[in-house]
Amino acid sequence: MKTKSSDKGHVMKFFADNLLGISWVDSSWVPILNPGNVLDYFSERSNPFYERSCNNEVVKMQRLSLEHLNQMVGVEYILLHAQEPILYIIRKQQRQSPTQVVPLADFYIIAGVVYQAPDLGTVISSRTLSAVHGIQSAFDEAMSYCRYHPSKGYWWQFKDQEEKEKAKPKSKKKEELSSLFQRHRVDTLLMDLRSKFPPTFYQVCSSYIGVIPVGVSIQIKSGFFFTSFFSRSLETNPFQVGSQVFVSHQDKGPQVS
């Protein structure tokens, strides 16, 4: 199957933008790798990590030694560390003068396989993304067990708990007239209504018998008492003001102001 040139371009661009996710190896070089030829191995044309416009390529074409790299300006590759026969570290750097270089990237070769070492920003970003993914998965898992009902509120319902409840012998549970959530909600509503519609109090005469209309202010006389319910134990005469029932001993009539 032939590959179109445009497809090849897309593949090369993908590899160029995602060097941290790929590796490269040439099995024919693995048995003979050593510090003297590891840069030649790294400069193979099939290696996607190698930049063809580097100074190493210029020195190689002119058959010069690697010491001439110190006198050039541009991108170059050097052997930074070698631990024979398994590990080699190669650095890509920008040389600005014989004594000044700027590191660009590091590559490590393990058993002949070449990888690009991630930079600190990429490592932190990857770890952060992994942590956020784990936290998001935990929240999603927790939300799958969360239940809500207007009369009961919120509660947790786990699969293991359901299996245990099914395994237990069923016993008749005494149903409560109201739940704690309902009682708390009703108390909140009553307090809200009380703040919006505060109760009205009236002053009444001790000897008046009858019904006093709302809005009439009555002066209080001495020798009286009142109660919110009708007391049958006392021989008194009740009268009603709004929703309150009052009783008195004498009938001297009210003084309306």
N, C-alpha and C positions, 0 to 999 in steps of 0.2 A: 504494500500500500504506500503510495507516494504522499509526501507531506507538502502542502503548499508553502510558498515562501512567507506568506503572511502569518500562517500558523507557526512557523519556525520563529518568526520575530516575536510573537506573543509568548512562546515558550521561553525564549532567551530573556525577555523582559521580566517574566515571572521569576526565573532563577536569579536574575540580577537583583530583584527587589526582595527576595526571600532567601538570602544566603545562610541565615541562621537555621533554616529548616532543612538543609540539604547536606550531603557529604559526598566525597569523591575518593576513589581508590583505583590504582592500577596494579593488579595482582602480580604482574611480571616484575615489578620493582621491589616488592615486599621483602624477598629473601636477601637482597643485596643492599638495603638501605643502610647508610652510615652518615656521620656528620659531613663527610666530604662531598657526597652526591645528593643530599636531601634537597638542596635548592634546585638542582637539575630536575629532580623528581617533581618538585612543586611547580616548575615552569613548563610542565607538559601542556600541550595545546588543548587537551580535553579537560583540563582543570578549570572549572568556572570561577575559582577564587583568584586566579592569576590575571593580572592586568598587562596586556601586551605592550602598552606604551611606556612601561617602566624603564628605569635606567639599567636594570639587570639585563633586559633584552638588548639594549644598546651595547653593553659591555660584552655580552655573549656573541653578538654578531661581529664585533671587532676583535674577538679573541683576546680580550684583555683580562687581567686578574680582577677579583672583586675589590681589591684595595683602591681601584680607581673610582669606586662609588663615592668615596669621601670627597673627591674633587668635583663632583657633579651636583646639580640642583634638580630636584624633582622627586617622583615617587620611586621608592626602592624597597626591596625585600632583603632581610638579614636573618641569619640563624640566631635567635635570642637565647635558646637553651636547648641542651641535648642530654638525654638520659638513655643511653644505648641499652638494649636495641629496640625499645618499645616507644619511647616518647621523644618528640621533637617539637619545639615551639618556634614559629616563624613570625616575624613582625613586619607589617607594612607601615612605612613611615614616609613623611614628606621632609626631604632634606633641604634646608634653606642656606646652610653654609657648612664648611667642614666641621664645625663644632656645635651646630644647632640643628636639631631634628624635631619633628612633631609626630608622635605616634598616631596612626590612623586606625589600625585594626591588628588583632593577633589571631593566628591560626595555630592549631595544635594537630599533630599527626600521631595517632595511636595505632600501632600495629599496621601501619601503612594507610590508614583511613584518615582523610583530611577533614577537619571541621573548623568552622569559624567560632572563635570565643565571643560570647555576647558581652556587650558593654554594660556598665553599671545601670544606666537608665533602662535598658531593655530588661535586665534582671528584675529591677524594682517593679517595672510595669507588669511583667509576667507574674510575679508573686502577688502583686496587688489584685490583678485580674483573677487569679486562682482563689484568693481569699474572698473577694466579692462574690464570685460564683458559688463558693461553699456557703456563705452567709445567705445568699438568695435562695439556694436549695433548701437550707434549713427553715427559712421563713415559709417557703412554699409547702414544705412538709408539715409544719405546724398549722398552717391555715387549713390544710385538708382535714384536720381533726377538730377544728373549731366549729361550734354550732351556736345558733341563736334562735330564741323564740320570744315574742313580745311579752308573754306572761312569765317566762322563766329567766330571761336574760341570757348571758353567755355561759357556756360550759364546754368541757372537752369530752370528746367521744373517740376512744381508741378501739382498734380491732381486737386487741387482746382482752380488753375489758368486756367487750360484747361477748366473746367466747366464754369468758368466766361466768358472766351473768347467765348465759344459756345453760352452762353446765350445772349451776346451782339449782336446787329444788325451788320451784316457784312458791312463794308464800304471799298471802294477801297483805298488801301494804295499806295502812290506814292513810287515806287521802286527807291532806290538810285543807282547811277551808281557804287558806291563802298562803302564798309563799313569802319568804323574806323580801324578795324583790318587789312583790306586789304591795306589801305593807309599807315598804320604804317609798315606793312611788306614790301611794295614796297620801302618806304624810307630807310628801313634798308638794303635791297638788293642793292639799288643804292649807298649808302654810302660805302658798302663793295666793290662794283665794282670800285668805284672812288679811294679807298685806294689801290686796287690791280693794277689798270691801271691809274696812274695819267696823266693829260693832258700835252702835249708838247708845248712849246712856242718858237716862232722864232722871230728874229730881221730882219727887212726888210728895204730897201731903200725907201725913200718917192716918188721918181720919177719913179720907175720901174713899168711897165705895163706888165702883163702876168701871167703865172703860175710858181711858184717856186717849184721845187721838194723837197720832204721831205729829211731832213738831211743837207740842204745847209744853212749856216749861212750868213745873210745879215746885213751889217752895216747900222745903222739908220742915215739919214740926217735930217737936220732941215727943217721945213716948210711942215709937212705932218700930216695926221690923218688917223685913221682906224676905222672900225666898223664891227660888226658881221652880218650885213644885208646890202643889196644894197639900198643906199639912192638915190631916184629919184629927191629929191629937190635940189641936188647939181650937178653942171655940172662937174662931175669928171669921171675918168676912173677906173673901179674896176679891181682888180686882186685877185687870190685865192691862199692861202697857206694852204694846208691840208683842213680843214673844215671852215677856216676863210676867209671872203671876205674883202679886203682892197681897199681903194681908195686914189688917189694922185692928186696933181695939176700939177706937172711938169713931164716931161719925160727926165730925165737926165741919166737913166740907173742905174742898181744896181752895187754895189761894193761887189763882192763875196769874202769872206775870207776863 
